[in-house]
């Protein structure tokens, strides 16, 4: 019943929803609303792309700090 968008929830890990929403250019509440019901494939792709970009940015920051 509450297994909607599980692929997104797994992909996001511990990333905060506000950061994902910011990357998408939407309000955090909009992202929460999107997560309530199963998203279209297109919308899922947008969210997962934003998650992947954030993860890459965080990894790059870690590499710079460790250099």
HTML snippet that shows the backbone in 3Dmol.js (N, CA, C, O; Angstrom):
<script src="https://3Dmol.org/build/3Dmol-min.js"></script>
<div id="view" style="width:600px;height:400px;position:relative"></div>
<script>
const pdb = `
ATOM      1  N   UNK A   1       0.817  -1.198   0.000  1.00  0.00           N
ATOM      2  CA  UNK A   1       0.000   0.000   0.000  1.00  0.00           C
ATOM      3  C   UNK A   1       0.861   1.263   0.000  1.00  0.00           C
ATOM      4  O   UNK A   1       0.568   2.215  -0.723  1.00  0.00           O
ATOM      5  N   UNK A   2       1.919   1.274   0.806  1.00  0.00           N
ATOM      6  CA  UNK A   2       2.750   2.470   0.903  1.00  0.00           C
ATOM      7  C   UNK A   2       4.111   2.272   0.256  1.00  0.00           C
ATOM      8  O   UNK A   2       5.107   2.841   0.703  1.00  0.00           O
ATOM      9  N   UNK A   3       4.152   1.470  -0.788  1.00  0.00           N
ATOM     10  CA  UNK A   3       5.406   1.188  -1.472  1.00  0.00           C
ATOM     11  C   UNK A   3       5.566   2.023  -2.737  1.00  0.00           C
ATOM     12  O   UNK A   3       6.175   1.574  -3.708  1.00  0.00           O
ATOM     13  N   UNK A   4       5.030   3.214  -2.727  1.00  0.00           N
ATOM     14  CA  UNK A   4       5.106   4.066  -3.909  1.00  0.00           C
ATOM     15  C   UNK A   4       6.508   4.654  -4.032  1.00  0.00           C
ATOM     16  O   UNK A   4       7.126   5.031  -3.036  1.00  0.00           O
ATOM     17  N   UNK A   5       6.992   4.726  -5.247  1.00  0.00           N
ATOM     18  CA  UNK A   5       8.268   5.370  -5.558  1.00  0.00           C
ATOM     19  C   UNK A   5       9.431   4.815  -4.748  1.00  0.00           C
ATOM     20  O   UNK A   5      10.340   5.554  -4.371  1.00  0.00           O
ATOM     21  N   UNK A   6       9.401   3.521  -4.483  1.00  0.00           N
ATOM     22  CA  UNK A   6      10.470   2.894  -3.691  1.00  0.00           C
ATOM     23  C   UNK A   6      11.834   3.062  -4.357  1.00  0.00           C
ATOM     24  O   UNK A   6      12.845   3.216  -3.673  1.00  0.00           O
ATOM     25  N   UNK A   7      11.865   3.034  -5.697  1.00  0.00           N
ATOM     26  CA  UNK A   7      13.138   3.194  -6.392  1.00  0.00           C
ATOM     27  C   UNK A   7      13.764   4.554  -6.109  1.00  0.00           C
ATOM     28  O   UNK A   7      14.984   4.667  -5.993  1.00  0.00           O
ATOM     29  N   UNK A   8      12.937   5.578  -5.998  1.00  0.00           N
ATOM     30  CA  UNK A   8      13.442   6.915  -5.679  1.00  0.00           C
ATOM     31  C   UNK A   8      13.919   6.962  -4.235  1.00  0.00           C
ATOM     32  O   UNK A   8      14.979   7.519  -3.948  1.00  0.00           O
ATOM     33  N   UNK A   9      13.149   6.386  -3.333  1.00  0.00           N
ATOM     34  CA  UNK A   9      13.533   6.391  -1.922  1.00  0.00           C
ATOM     35  C   UNK A   9      14.850   5.656  -1.708  1.00  0.00           C
ATOM     36  O   UNK A   9      15.672   6.079  -0.894  1.00  0.00           O
ATOM     37  N   UNK A  10      15.056   4.559  -2.433  1.00  0.00           N
ATOM     38  CA  UNK A  10      16.317   3.824  -2.324  1.00  0.00           C
ATOM     39  C   UNK A  10      17.459   4.633  -2.921  1.00  0.00           C
ATOM     40  O   UNK A  10      18.554   4.673  -2.360  1.00  0.00           O
ATOM     41  N   UNK A  11      17.209   5.279  -4.056  1.00  0.00           N
ATOM     42  CA  UNK A  11      18.253   6.056  -4.729  1.00  0.00           C
ATOM     43  C   UNK A  11      18.682   7.262  -3.896  1.00  0.00           C
ATOM     44  O   UNK A  11      19.858   7.625  -3.886  1.00  0.00           O
ATOM     45  N   UNK A  12      17.741   7.876  -3.207  1.00  0.00           N
ATOM     46  CA  UNK A  12      18.062   9.098  -2.465  1.00  0.00           C
ATOM     47  C   UNK A  12      18.880   8.828  -1.215  1.00  0.00           C
ATOM     48  O   UNK A  12      19.626   9.697  -0.763  1.00  0.00           O
ATOM     49  N   UNK A  13      18.751   7.641  -0.655  1.00  0.00           N
ATOM     50  CA  UNK A  13      19.529   7.328   0.543  1.00  0.00           C
ATOM     51  C   UNK A  13      19.284   8.339   1.638  1.00  0.00           C
ATOM     52  O   UNK A  13      18.145   8.558   2.052  1.00  0.00           O
ATOM     53  N   UNK A  14      20.366   8.963   2.114  1.00  0.00           N
ATOM     54  CA  UNK A  14      20.221   9.926   3.202  1.00  0.00           C
ATOM     55  C   UNK A  14      20.222  11.375   2.720  1.00  0.00           C
ATOM     56  O   UNK A  14      20.356  12.296   3.527  1.00  0.00           O
ATOM     57  N   UNK A  15      20.074  11.583   1.412  1.00  0.00           N
ATOM     58  CA  UNK A  15      19.982  12.955   0.908  1.00  0.00           C
ATOM     59  C   UNK A  15      18.691  13.593   1.412  1.00  0.00           C
ATOM     60  O   UNK A  15      17.632  12.967   1.362  1.00  0.00           O
ATOM     61  N   UNK A  16      18.767  14.821   1.891  1.00  0.00           N
ATOM     62  CA  UNK A  16      17.534  15.473   2.358  1.00  0.00           C
ATOM     63  C   UNK A  16      16.630  15.855   1.188  1.00  0.00           C
ATOM     64  O   UNK A  16      17.103  16.225   0.114  1.00  0.00           O
ATOM     65  N   UNK A  17      15.337  15.760   1.414  1.00  0.00           N
ATOM     66  CA  UNK A  17      14.368  16.102   0.365  1.00  0.00           C
ATOM     67  C   UNK A  17      14.492  17.553  -0.070  1.00  0.00           C
ATOM     68  O   UNK A  17      14.279  17.868  -1.241  1.00  0.00           O
ATOM     69  N   UNK A  18      14.836  18.445   0.863  1.00  0.00           N
ATOM     70  CA  UNK A  18      14.943  19.861   0.492  1.00  0.00           C
ATOM     71  C   UNK A  18      16.047  20.070  -0.537  1.00  0.00           C
ATOM     72  O   UNK A  18      15.917  20.925  -1.413  1.00  0.00           O
ATOM     73  N   UNK A  19      17.145  19.294  -0.443  1.00  0.00           N
ATOM     74  CA  UNK A  19      18.249  19.438  -1.390  1.00  0.00           C
ATOM     75  C   UNK A  19      17.844  18.937  -2.777  1.00  0.00           C
ATOM     76  O   UNK A  19      18.204  19.534  -3.791  1.00  0.00           O
ATOM     77  N   UNK A  20      17.099  17.848  -2.809  1.00  0.00           N
ATOM     78  CA  UNK A  20      16.618  17.315  -4.087  1.00  0.00           C
ATOM     79  C   UNK A  20      15.653  18.309  -4.721  1.00  0.00           C
ATOM     80  O   UNK A  20      15.738  18.592  -5.916  1.00  0.00           O
ATOM     81  N   UNK A  21      14.743  18.833  -3.923  1.00  0.00           N
ATOM     82  CA  UNK A  21      13.777  19.812  -4.430  1.00  0.00           C
ATOM     83  C   UNK A  21      14.489  21.054  -4.954  1.00  0.00           C
ATOM     84  O   UNK A  21      14.131  21.583  -6.006  1.00  0.00           O
ATOM     85  N   UNK A  22      15.495  21.514  -4.222  1.00  0.00           N
ATOM     86  CA  UNK A  22      16.254  22.688  -4.657  1.00  0.00           C
ATOM     87  C   UNK A  22      16.920  22.430  -6.007  1.00  0.00           C
ATOM     88  O   UNK A  22      16.909  23.296  -6.882  1.00  0.00           O
ATOM     89  N   UNK A  23      17.492  21.251  -6.175  1.00  0.00           N
ATOM     90  CA  UNK A  23      18.148  20.890  -7.433  1.00  0.00           C
ATOM     91  C   UNK A  23      17.130  20.852  -8.580  1.00  0.00           C
ATOM     92  O   UNK A  23      17.457  21.185  -9.719  1.00  0.00           O
ATOM     93  N   UNK A  24      15.894  20.445  -8.267  1.00  0.00           N
ATOM     94  CA  UNK A  24      14.832  20.386  -9.275  1.00  0.00           C
ATOM     95  C   UNK A  24      14.202  21.749  -9.540  1.00  0.00           C
ATOM     96  O   UNK A  24      13.497  21.927 -10.533  1.00  0.00           O
ATOM     97  N   UNK A  25      14.456  22.714  -8.652  1.00  0.00           N
ATOM     98  CA  UNK A  25      13.851  24.034  -8.803  1.00  0.00           C
ATOM     99  C   UNK A  25      12.398  24.072  -8.370  1.00  0.00           C
ATOM    100  O   UNK A  25      11.606  24.868  -8.875  1.00  0.00           O
ATOM    101  N   UNK A  26      12.054  23.192  -7.417  1.00  0.00           N
ATOM    102  CA  UNK A  26      10.686  23.143  -6.901  1.00  0.00           C
ATOM    103  C   UNK A  26      10.717  23.310  -5.388  1.00  0.00           C
ATOM    104  O   UNK A  26      11.776  23.205  -4.769  1.00  0.00           O
ATOM    105  N   UNK A  27       9.568  23.567  -4.799  1.00  0.00           N
ATOM    106  CA  UNK A  27       9.462  23.671  -3.348  1.00  0.00           C
ATOM    107  C   UNK A  27       9.506  22.274  -2.740  1.00  0.00           C
ATOM    108  O   UNK A  27       9.038  21.308  -3.342  1.00  0.00           O
ATOM    109  N   UNK A  28      10.067  22.182  -1.553  1.00  0.00           N
ATOM    110  CA  UNK A  28      10.160  20.896  -0.863  1.00  0.00           C
ATOM    111  C   UNK A  28       8.794  20.229  -0.727  1.00  0.00           C
ATOM    112  O   UNK A  28       8.681  19.013  -0.880  1.00  0.00           O
ATOM    113  N   UNK A  29       7.763  21.014  -0.444  1.00  0.00           N
ATOM    114  CA  UNK A  29       6.416  20.446  -0.303  1.00  0.00           C
ATOM    115  C   UNK A  29       5.925  19.821  -1.606  1.00  0.00           C
ATOM    116  O   UNK A  29       5.178  18.843  -1.587  1.00  0.00           O
ATOM    117  N   UNK A  30       6.342  20.385  -2.729  1.00  0.00           N
ATOM    118  CA  UNK A  30       5.971  19.815  -4.022  1.00  0.00           C
ATOM    119  C   UNK A  30       6.577  18.425  -4.174  1.00  0.00           C
ATOM    120  O   UNK A  30       5.913  17.503  -4.649  1.00  0.00           O
ATOM    121  N   UNK A  31       7.832  18.275  -3.772  1.00  0.00           N
ATOM    122  CA  UNK A  31       8.469  16.957  -3.849  1.00  0.00           C
ATOM    123  C   UNK A  31       7.744  15.960  -2.955  1.00  0.00           C
ATOM    124  O   UNK A  31       7.500  14.825  -3.364  1.00  0.00           O
ATOM    125  N   UNK A  32       7.398  16.373  -1.741  1.00  0.00           N
ATOM    126  CA  UNK A  32       6.639  15.477  -0.854  1.00  0.00           C
ATOM    127  C   UNK A  32       5.321  15.060  -1.501  1.00  0.00           C
ATOM    128  O   UNK A  32       4.914  13.902  -1.398  1.00  0.00           O
ATOM    129  N   UNK A  33       4.658  15.999  -2.165  1.00  0.00           N
ATOM    130  CA  UNK A  33       3.391  15.693  -2.834  1.00  0.00           C
ATOM    131  C   UNK A  33       3.620  14.704  -3.980  1.00  0.00           C
ATOM    132  O   UNK A  33       2.828  13.782  -4.179  1.00  0.00           O
ATOM    133  N   UNK A  34       4.696  14.899  -4.725  1.00  0.00           N
ATOM    134  CA  UNK A  34       5.018  13.977  -5.814  1.00  0.00           C
ATOM    135  C   UNK A  34       5.246  12.573  -5.279  1.00  0.00           C
ATOM    136  O   UNK A  34       4.851  11.595  -5.913  1.00  0.00           O
ATOM    137  N   UNK A  35       5.883  12.466  -4.110  1.00  0.00           N
ATOM    138  CA  UNK A  35       6.223  11.153  -3.549  1.00  0.00           C
ATOM    139  C   UNK A  35       5.009  10.401  -3.001  1.00  0.00           C
ATOM    140  O   UNK A  35       5.070   9.188  -2.801  1.00  0.00           O
ATOM    141  N   UNK A  36       3.924  11.103  -2.763  1.00  0.00           N
ATOM    142  CA  UNK A  36       2.724  10.460  -2.200  1.00  0.00           C
ATOM    143  C   UNK A  36       2.076   9.465  -3.140  1.00  0.00           C
ATOM    144  O   UNK A  36       1.510   8.467  -2.695  1.00  0.00           O
ATOM    145  N   UNK A  37       2.154   9.727  -4.439  1.00  0.00           N
ATOM    146  CA  UNK A  37       1.553   8.811  -5.408  1.00  0.00           C
ATOM    147  C   UNK A  37       2.623   8.397  -6.411  1.00  0.00           C
ATOM    148  O   UNK A  37       3.633   9.082  -6.571  1.00  0.00           O
ATOM    149  N   UNK A  38       2.398   7.285  -7.076  1.00  0.00           N
ATOM    150  CA  UNK A  38       3.391   6.780  -8.026  1.00  0.00           C
ATOM    151  C   UNK A  38       3.600   7.806  -9.138  1.00  0.00           C
ATOM    152  O   UNK A  38       2.643   8.253  -9.769  1.00  0.00           O
ATOM    153  N   UNK A  39       4.848   8.171  -9.369  1.00  0.00           N
ATOM    154  CA  UNK A  39       5.184   9.183 -10.372  1.00  0.00           C
ATOM    155  C   UNK A  39       5.232   8.572 -11.767  1.00  0.00           C
ATOM    156  O   UNK A  39       5.436   7.371 -11.941  1.00  0.00           O
ATOM    157  N   UNK A  40       5.040   9.435 -12.746  1.00  0.00           N
ATOM    158  CA  UNK A  40       5.213   9.006 -14.135  1.00  0.00           C
ATOM    159  C   UNK A  40       6.695   8.703 -14.359  1.00  0.00           C
ATOM    160  O   UNK A  40       7.550   9.156 -13.598  1.00  0.00           O
ATOM    161  N   UNK A  41       6.985   7.946 -15.391  1.00  0.00           N
ATOM    162  CA  UNK A  41       8.377   7.611 -15.698  1.00  0.00           C
ATOM    163  C   UNK A  41       9.205   8.865 -15.956  1.00  0.00           C
ATOM    164  O   UNK A  41      10.366   8.940 -15.554  1.00  0.00           O
ATOM    165  N   UNK A  42       8.615   9.841 -16.621  1.00  0.00           N
ATOM    166  CA  UNK A  42       9.322  11.086 -16.927  1.00  0.00           C
ATOM    167  C   UNK A  42       9.690  11.844 -15.648  1.00  0.00           C
ATOM    168  O   UNK A  42      10.812  12.329 -15.505  1.00  0.00           O
ATOM    169  N   UNK A  43       8.739  11.938 -14.731  1.00  0.00           N
ATOM    170  CA  UNK A  43       8.989  12.650 -13.477  1.00  0.00           C
ATOM    171  C   UNK A  43      10.016  11.897 -12.629  1.00  0.00           C
ATOM    172  O   UNK A  43      10.880  12.509 -12.002  1.00  0.00           O
ATOM    173  N   UNK A  44       9.914  10.572 -12.615  1.00  0.00           N
ATOM    174  CA  UNK A  44      10.898   9.760 -11.883  1.00  0.00           C
ATOM    175  C   UNK A  44      12.293   9.999 -12.430  1.00  0.00           C
ATOM    176  O   UNK A  44      13.252  10.130 -11.669  1.00  0.00           O
ATOM    177  N   UNK A  45      12.403  10.056 -13.747  1.00  0.00           N
ATOM    178  CA  UNK A  45      13.698  10.281 -14.379  1.00  0.00           C
ATOM    179  C   UNK A  45      14.285  11.618 -13.945  1.00  0.00           C
ATOM    180  O   UNK A  45      15.481  11.712 -13.671  1.00  0.00           O
ATOM    181  N   UNK A  46      13.447  12.657 -13.881  1.00  0.00           N
ATOM    182  CA  UNK A  46      13.911  13.971 -13.434  1.00  0.00           C
ATOM    183  C   UNK A  46      14.439  13.916 -12.003  1.00  0.00           C
ATOM    184  O   UNK A  46      15.501  14.459 -11.700  1.00  0.00           O
ATOM    185  N   UNK A  47      13.688  13.256 -11.133  1.00  0.00           N
ATOM    186  CA  UNK A  47      14.068  13.179  -9.721  1.00  0.00           C
ATOM    187  C   UNK A  47      15.341  12.354  -9.557  1.00  0.00           C
ATOM    188  O   UNK A  47      16.241  12.750  -8.818  1.00  0.00           O
ATOM    189  N   UNK A  48      15.424  11.233 -10.225  1.00  0.00           N
ATOM    190  CA  UNK A  48      16.615  10.384 -10.108  1.00  0.00           C
ATOM    191  C   UNK A  48      17.836  11.088 -10.695  1.00  0.00           C
ATOM    192  O   UNK A  48      18.937  10.955 -10.160  1.00  0.00           O
ATOM    193  N   UNK A  49      17.660  11.829 -11.777  1.00  0.00           N
ATOM    194  CA  UNK A  49      18.776  12.609 -12.331  1.00  0.00           C
ATOM    195  C   UNK A  49      19.263  13.645 -11.319  1.00  0.00           C
ATOM    196  O   UNK A  49      20.469  13.831 -11.153  1.00  0.00           O
ATOM    197  N   UNK A  50      18.336  14.315 -10.648  1.00  0.00           N
ATOM    198  CA  UNK A  50      18.706  15.305  -9.632  1.00  0.00           C
ATOM    199  C   UNK A  50      19.454  14.641  -8.479  1.00  0.00           C
ATOM    200  O   UNK A  50      20.442  15.182  -7.981  1.00  0.00           O
ATOM    201  N   UNK A  51      18.989  13.481  -8.060  1.00  0.00           N
ATOM    202  CA  UNK A  51      19.655  12.733  -6.984  1.00  0.00           C
ATOM    203  C   UNK A  51      21.076  12.370  -7.402  1.00  0.00           C
ATOM    204  O   UNK A  51      22.016  12.541  -6.626  1.00  0.00           O
ATOM    205  N   UNK A  52      21.233  11.872  -8.617  1.00  0.00           N
ATOM    206  CA  UNK A  52      22.557  11.485  -9.099  1.00  0.00           C
ATOM    207  C   UNK A  52      23.494  12.685  -9.202  1.00  0.00           C
ATOM    208  O   UNK A  52      24.678  12.574  -8.882  1.00  0.00           O
ATOM    209  N   UNK A  53      22.979  13.827  -9.644  1.00  0.00           N
ATOM    210  CA  UNK A  53      23.797  15.040  -9.716  1.00  0.00           C
ATOM    211  C   UNK A  53      24.254  15.464  -8.325  1.00  0.00           C
ATOM    212  O   UNK A  53      25.417  15.816  -8.130  1.00  0.00           O
ATOM    213  N   UNK A  54      23.343  15.429  -7.367  1.00  0.00           N
ATOM    214  CA  UNK A  54      23.703  15.787  -5.994  1.00  0.00           C
ATOM    215  C   UNK A  54      24.773  14.854  -5.440  1.00  0.00           C
ATOM    216  O   UNK A  54      25.721  15.306  -4.797  1.00  0.00           O
ATOM    217  N   UNK A  55      24.626  13.575  -5.682  1.00  0.00           N
ATOM    218  CA  UNK A  55      25.615  12.608  -5.197  1.00  0.00           C
ATOM    219  C   UNK A  55      26.981  12.865  -5.826  1.00  0.00           C
ATOM    220  O   UNK A  55      28.001  12.779  -5.144  1.00  0.00           O
ATOM    221  N   UNK A  56      27.010  13.183  -7.132  1.00  0.00           N
ATOM    222  CA  UNK A  56      28.277  13.495  -7.798  1.00  0.00           C
ATOM    223  C   UNK A  56      28.909  14.750  -7.203  1.00  0.00           C
ATOM    224  O   UNK A  56      30.115  14.790  -6.961  1.00  0.00           O
ATOM    225  N   UNK A  57      28.084  15.779  -6.969  1.00  0.00           N
ATOM    226  CA  UNK A  57      28.590  17.021  -6.386  1.00  0.00           C
ATOM    227  C   UNK A  57      29.172  16.778  -4.996  1.00  0.00           C
ATOM    228  O   UNK A  57      30.233  17.305  -4.661  1.00  0.00           O
ATOM    229  N   UNK A  58      28.480  15.983  -4.196  1.00  0.00           N
ATOM    230  CA  UNK A  58      28.980  15.675  -2.853  1.00  0.00           C
ATOM    231  C   UNK A  58      30.288  14.899  -2.919  1.00  0.00           C
ATOM    232  O   UNK A  58      31.195  15.146  -2.124  1.00  0.00           O
ATOM    233  N   UNK A  59      30.393  13.972  -3.852  1.00  0.00           N
ATOM    234  CA  UNK A  59      31.624  13.198  -4.013  1.00  0.00           C
ATOM    235  C   UNK A  59      32.774  14.102  -4.446  1.00  0.00           C
ATOM    236  O   UNK A  59      33.896  13.958  -3.961  1.00  0.00           O
ATOM    237  N   UNK A  60      32.496  15.037  -5.362  1.00  0.00           N
ATOM    238  CA  UNK A  60      33.527  15.977  -5.804  1.00  0.00           C
ATOM    239  C   UNK A  60      33.992  16.852  -4.647  1.00  0.00           C
ATOM    240  O   UNK A  60      35.185  17.122  -4.514  1.00  0.00           O
ATOM    241  N   UNK A  61      33.053  17.299  -3.805  1.00  0.00           N
ATOM    242  CA  UNK A  61      33.419  18.109  -2.641  1.00  0.00           C
ATOM    243  C   UNK A  61      34.316  17.323  -1.694  1.00  0.00           C
ATOM    244  O   UNK A  61      35.283  17.867  -1.161  1.00  0.00           O
ATOM    245  N   UNK A  62      34.006  16.060  -1.484  1.00  0.00           N
ATOM    246  CA  UNK A  62      34.827  15.218  -0.606  1.00  0.00           C
ATOM    247  C   UNK A  62      36.233  15.066  -1.165  1.00  0.00           C
ATOM    248  O   UNK A  62      37.211  15.107  -0.418  1.00  0.00           O
ATOM    249  N   UNK A  63      36.337  14.890  -2.486  1.00  0.00           N
ATOM    250  CA  UNK A  63      37.645  14.727  -3.109  1.00  0.00           C
ATOM    251  C   UNK A  63      38.475  15.997  -2.976  1.00  0.00           C
ATOM    252  O   UNK A  63      39.680  15.928  -2.733  1.00  0.00           O
ATOM    253  N   UNK A  64      37.840  17.155  -3.133  1.00  0.00           N
ATOM    254  CA  UNK A  64      38.542  18.430  -3.000  1.00  0.00           C
ATOM    255  C   UNK A  64      39.015  18.620  -1.562  1.00  0.00           C
ATOM    256  O   UNK A  64      40.135  19.076  -1.331  1.00  0.00           O
ATOM    257  N   UNK A  65      38.175  18.274  -0.606  1.00  0.00           N
ATOM    258  CA  UNK A  65      38.539  18.423   0.801  1.00  0.00           C
ATOM    259  C   UNK A  65      39.673  17.484   1.187  1.00  0.00           C
ATOM    260  O   UNK A  65      40.494  17.822   2.039  1.00  0.00           O
ATOM    261  N   UNK A  66      39.725  16.315   0.574  1.00  0.00           N
ATOM    262  CA  UNK A  66      40.760  15.333   0.901  1.00  0.00           C
ATOM    263  C   UNK A  66      42.061  15.570   0.140  1.00  0.00           C
ATOM    264  O   UNK A  66      43.073  14.930   0.429  1.00  0.00           O
ATOM    265  N   UNK A  67      42.042  16.485  -0.829  1.00  0.00           N
ATOM    266  CA  UNK A  67      43.246  16.732  -1.643  1.00  0.00           C
ATOM    267  C   UNK A  67      44.255  17.593  -0.918  1.00  0.00           C
ATOM    268  O   UNK A  67      45.317  17.891  -1.463  1.00  0.00           O
TER     269      UNK A  67
END
`;
const viewer = $3Dmol.createViewer("view");
viewer.addModel(pdb, "pdb");
viewer.setStyle({}, {cartoon: {color: "spectrum"}});
viewer.zoomTo();
viewer.render();
</script>
